[in-house]
Amino acid sequence: MVNKVDQDAMRDVNRKLMLQALFNAKQTSRSEIADQIALHKSTVTTIYRDVEDLGYIEELGEGAVSKAGGRKPKLIRFNRQFGYIVSFDLGRHHLRYLVARMTGETIARGQMTVTGMAYRDIKRAMLSYVAQLGDMHTERGLIGVGVAIHGVVEDNCVRYTPFHTDLLEHDLATELTEELDVPVFLENEANLAAVYLRDFHDYDSEETYRNFAVVNIHNGIGAGIIQNERLFRGLHGEAGEIGRQVIINNDYLAAGKFDAPIHIEDLYAEDAMLSRLGVLKGQDEITRDDFLSLYMGGDSDAIALLQEWVHAISRTVYNLAQYAAPEAIFVHSRFIAGTPQLLDLLLQTYHEILPESDTPLFFAKNSVNKATLAGGVAIVTRHLLDMMGYELKFTMTEEDEADANWL
């Protein structure tokens, strides 16, 4: 005899299966969902009422009668007007933001400079941005917030970050939740980039990878790891901190330019590369565009540094392939996005390392900023729907597809 606890658990699973079918369909009907998840139509009808009461169903009108005859089916889909999510990416220099529906479609986007800003001012900027949004023509307005942190996140708190270190003294998620009265979720930015590739399937392959890693190269170097379609966070959320790997027998060690062990990101993160070229050129500030312009113009210092960078990154990715043996590794890099020929050099260098790795290396189609922000939308949606272990297919708008590197 099935007890009430088992019945409740079964009902919860069936509700999630229905939500999954509803979420992933452009349009469907109760009978189609019943067939898809192998439940009796009466069971689906009962669950349908629960899901409808929650506001997740949008009616689209009547469909065509099937060849077998009968009534015209009522077409439905997941309610895209239910509410919206704001996803923030708090980097070293910029606070980027994306407003999107639960299903992933972009509503608004932008960025602001936060270089040198104190914690209270960054939080005030977040709150001010959200305050002017209104309901964005949705039924319930703001329903959740995600924040990408360039550092380690554990239990929805920042445990380590090399930037904005005053975050360590505050509980950002709790403070924003109290101010906005919606759930707020923090996550490492590389992890969110991995979630983005998993949930938006934004890569040039018909194959769906269940085990892969995403390497983000920006002001730091980190990796998001998906194992068996689940985000792998490791002990204290520290999985993927590959930028902390120690460099052995480097010329900089022999020259005595560093007193402490040198980590990969000390030399090859984006800011480190800009700083190194600035020293060579006797300039206090070199931008990424400056760097790439010098490289394309044949500047010997820029060429030498980027060649060194390619070799270092190829070895870092190769080592990751040996440690984790994923089905694929994706690289996000604004250097490569700005100078596509660097990708050919990176791939060539990666495949020259012996024994050659069986793990293919790809350049992710979209910028790291878009991936991180959209991954934030996906993770918040999953929390709100309690669907962390289910396959959900998120949607990218045509505008996003046409303007992949929008930040």
QUIQUI-V391702 format. One record per residue. RES is the residue in three letters. SS is DSSP state (H for helix, E for strand, L for the rest). PSI is psi in whole degrees, 0 to 359 (* if undefined). BURIAL is I if it has 9 or more other C-alpha atoms within 8 Angstrom, else O. Layout:
RES;SS;PSI;BURIAL
RES;SS;PSI;BURIAL
//
This chain:
MET;L;131;O
VAL;L;124;O
ASN;L;173;O
LYS;H;323;O
VAL;H;314;O
ASP;H;320;O
GLN;H;317;I
ASP;H;319;O
ALA;H;318;O
MET;H;320;O
ARG;H;321;O
ASP;H;317;O
VAL;H;315;O
ASN;H;323;I
ARG;H;319;I
LYS;H;323;I
LEU;H;322;I
MET;H;317;I
LEU;H;319;I
GLN;H;313;I
ALA;H;320;I
LEU;H;316;I
PHE;H;321;I
ASN;H;353;I
ALA;L;140;I
LYS;L;321;O
GLN;L;150;I
THR;E;191;I
SER;L;168;I
ARG;H;320;I
SER;H;322;O
GLU;H;319;O
ILE;H;318;I
ALA;H;316;I
ASP;H;320;O
GLN;H;319;O
ILE;H;9;I
ALA;L;50;O
LEU;L;153;O
HIS;L;145;O
LYS;H;327;I
SER;H;323;O
THR;H;317;O
VAL;H;321;I
THR;H;318;I
THR;H;314;O
ILE;H;323;I
TYR;H;317;I
ARG;H;320;O
ASP;H;314;O
VAL;H;323;I
GLU;H;320;I
ASP;H;330;O
LEU;L;347;O
GLY;L;14;O
TYR;L;358;I
ILE;E;132;I
GLU;E;123;I
GLU;E;137;O
LEU;E;3;I
GLY;E;192;O
GLU;E;144;O
GLY;L;185;O
ALA;L;150;O
VAL;L;138;I
SER;L;167;O
LYS;L;334;O
ALA;L;353;O
GLY;L;197;O
GLY;L;193;O
ARG;L;156;O
LYS;L;133;I
PRO;L;148;I
LYS;E;117;I
LEU;E;139;I
ILE;E;166;I
ARG;E;173;I
PHE;E;138;I
ASN;L;102;I
ARG;L;347;I
GLN;L;13;I
PHE;L;312;I
GLY;L;182;I
TYR;E;161;I
ILE;E;140;I
VAL;E;127;I
SER;E;125;I
PHE;E;147;I
ASP;E;107;I
LEU;E;94;I
GLY;L;187;I
ARG;L;320;I
HIS;L;336;O
HIS;E;148;I
LEU;E;109;I
ARG;E;151;I
TYR;E;149;I
LEU;E;129;I
VAL;E;128;I
ALA;E;159;I
ARG;E;165;I
MET;L;331;I
THR;L;357;I
GLY;L;344;I
GLU;L;133;I
THR;E;136;I
ILE;E;316;O
ALA;E;163;O
ARG;E;162;I
GLY;E;191;O
GLN;E;161;O
MET;E;155;O
THR;E;135;O
VAL;L;17;I
THR;L;123;O
GLY;L;3;O
MET;L;142;O
ALA;L;162;O
TYR;H;312;I
ARG;H;328;O
ASP;H;323;O
ILE;H;316;I
LYS;H;320;I
ARG;H;322;O
ALA;H;319;O
MET;H;311;O
LEU;H;322;I
SER;H;321;O
TYR;H;314;O
VAL;H;322;I
ALA;H;328;O
GLN;L;1;O
LEU;L;327;O
GLY;L;212;O
ASP;L;354;I
MET;L;36;O
HIS;L;31;O
THR;L;168;I
GLU;L;322;O
ARG;L;5;I
GLY;L;215;I
LEU;E;129;I
ILE;E;351;I
GLY;E;159;I
VAL;E;139;I
GLY;E;144;I
VAL;E;120;I
ALA;E;128;I
ILE;E;132;I
HIS;L;79;I
GLY;E;199;I
VAL;E;131;I
VAL;E;132;I
GLU;E;133;I
ASP;L;40;O
ASN;L;23;I
CYS;E;151;I
VAL;E;121;I
ARG;E;335;I
TYR;E;138;I
THR;E;136;I
PRO;L;348;O
PHE;L;150;O
HIS;L;55;I
THR;H;345;I
ASP;H;351;O
LEU;H;331;I
LEU;H;341;I
GLU;H;1;O
HIS;L;156;O
ASP;L;83;I
LEU;H;316;O
ALA;H;314;I
THR;H;318;O
GLU;H;318;O
LEU;H;322;I
THR;H;317;I
GLU;H;324;O
GLU;H;321;O
LEU;H;343;O
ASP;L;37;O
VAL;L;159;I
PRO;E;142;O
VAL;E;132;I
PHE;E;129;I
LEU;E;146;I
GLU;E;152;I
ASN;E;140;I
GLU;H;324;I
ALA;H;324;I
ASN;H;320;I
LEU;H;326;I
ALA;H;322;I
ALA;H;318;I
VAL;H;320;I
TYR;H;311;I
LEU;H;323;I
ARG;H;314;I
ASP;H;333;I
PHE;H;351;I
HIS;L;48;I
ASP;L;68;I
TYR;L;157;O
ASP;L;72;O
SER;L;136;O
GLU;L;339;O
GLU;L;142;O
THR;L;118;O
TYR;L;131;I
ARG;L;342;I
ASN;L;111;I
PHE;E;169;I
ALA;E;149;I
VAL;E;121;I
VAL;E;119;I
ASN;E;123;I
ILE;E;110;I
HIS;L;236;I
ASN;L;346;I
GLY;L;186;I
ILE;E;122;I
GLY;E;166;I
ALA;E;136;I
GLY;E;134;I
ILE;E;126;I
ILE;E;122;I
GLN;E;124;I
ASN;L;43;O
GLU;L;8;I
ARG;E;145;O
LEU;E;126;I
PHE;E;117;I
ARG;L;339;I
GLY;L;186;O
LEU;H;124;O
HIS;H;22;O
GLY;H;17;I
GLU;L;2;I
ALA;L;139;I
GLY;L;4;I
GLU;L;61;I
ILE;H;341;I
GLY;H;344;I
ARG;H;356;O
GLN;L;139;O
VAL;E;133;O
ILE;L;134;I
ILE;L;139;O
ASN;L;44;O
ASN;L;148;O
ASP;H;328;O
TYR;H;329;O
LEU;H;314;I
ALA;H;327;O
ALA;L;353;O
GLY;L;28;O
LYS;L;348;O
PHE;L;134;O
ASP;L;334;O
ALA;L;169;O
PRO;L;140;O
ILE;L;131;I
HIS;E;158;I
ILE;H;314;I
GLU;H;347;I
ASP;H;331;O
LEU;H;329;I
TYR;H;1;I
ALA;L;161;I
GLU;H;311;I
ASP;H;321;I
ALA;H;319;I
MET;H;318;I
LEU;H;320;I
SER;H;318;I
ARG;H;319;O
LEU;H;324;I
GLY;H;319;I
VAL;H;316;I
LEU;H;327;O
LYS;H;357;O
GLY;L;32;O
GLN;L;141;O
ASP;L;329;O
GLU;L;124;O
ILE;L;125;I
THR;L;167;O
ARG;H;319;O
ASP;H;320;O
ASP;H;312;O
PHE;H;308;I
LEU;H;326;I
SER;H;317;O
LEU;H;319;I
TYR;H;311;I
MET;H;332;O
GLY;L;1;O
GLY;L;15;O
ASP;L;127;I
SER;H;322;O
ASP;H;314;O
ALA;H;319;I
ILE;H;314;I
ALA;H;317;O
LEU;H;316;I
LEU;H;329;I
GLN;H;318;O
GLU;H;318;O
TRP;H;314;I
VAL;H;315;I
HIS;H;320;I
ALA;H;316;I
ILE;H;320;I
SER;H;322;I
ARG;H;322;I
THR;H;315;I
VAL;H;319;I
TYR;H;315;I
ASN;H;320;O
LEU;H;320;I
ALA;H;324;I
GLN;H;323;O
TYR;H;312;O
ALA;H;341;O
ALA;L;53;O
PRO;L;167;I
GLU;L;336;I
ALA;E;155;I
ILE;E;132;I
PHE;E;141;I
VAL;E;129;I
HIS;E;123;I
SER;E;129;I
ARG;H;338;I
PHE;H;313;I
ILE;H;321;I
ALA;H;324;O
GLY;H;339;O
THR;L;83;I
PRO;L;333;O
GLN;H;341;O
LEU;H;331;I
LEU;H;316;I
ASP;H;318;O
LEU;H;320;I
LEU;H;314;I
LEU;H;317;I
GLN;H;314;O
THR;H;320;I
TYR;H;315;I
HIS;H;346;I
GLU;H;345;O
ILE;L;129;I
LEU;L;144;O
PRO;L;142;O
GLU;L;137;O
SER;L;144;I
ASP;L;350;O
THR;L;117;I
PRO;E;149;O
LEU;E;131;I
PHE;E;152;O
PHE;E;122;O
ALA;L;143;I
LYS;L;321;O
ASN;L;161;I
SER;L;156;I
VAL;H;328;I
ASN;H;313;I
LYS;H;316;I
ALA;H;315;I
THR;H;315;I
LEU;H;313;I
ALA;H;326;I
GLY;H;326;I
GLY;H;320;I
VAL;H;316;I
ALA;H;317;I
ILE;H;324;I
VAL;H;316;I
THR;H;315;I
ARG;H;320;I
HIS;H;315;I
LEU;H;323;O
LEU;H;354;O
ASP;L;50;O
MET;L;42;I
MET;L;329;O
GLY;L;16;O
TYR;L;149;O
GLU;L;118;O
LEU;L;137;O
LYS;L;110;I
PHE;L;161;I
THR;L;136;O
MET;L;135;I
THR;L;159;I
GLU;H;324;O
GLU;H;319;O
ASP;H;320;I
GLU;H;325;O
ALA;H;340;O
ASP;L;63;O
ALA;L;320;I
ASN;L;60;O
TRP;L;353;O
LEU;L;*;O
//
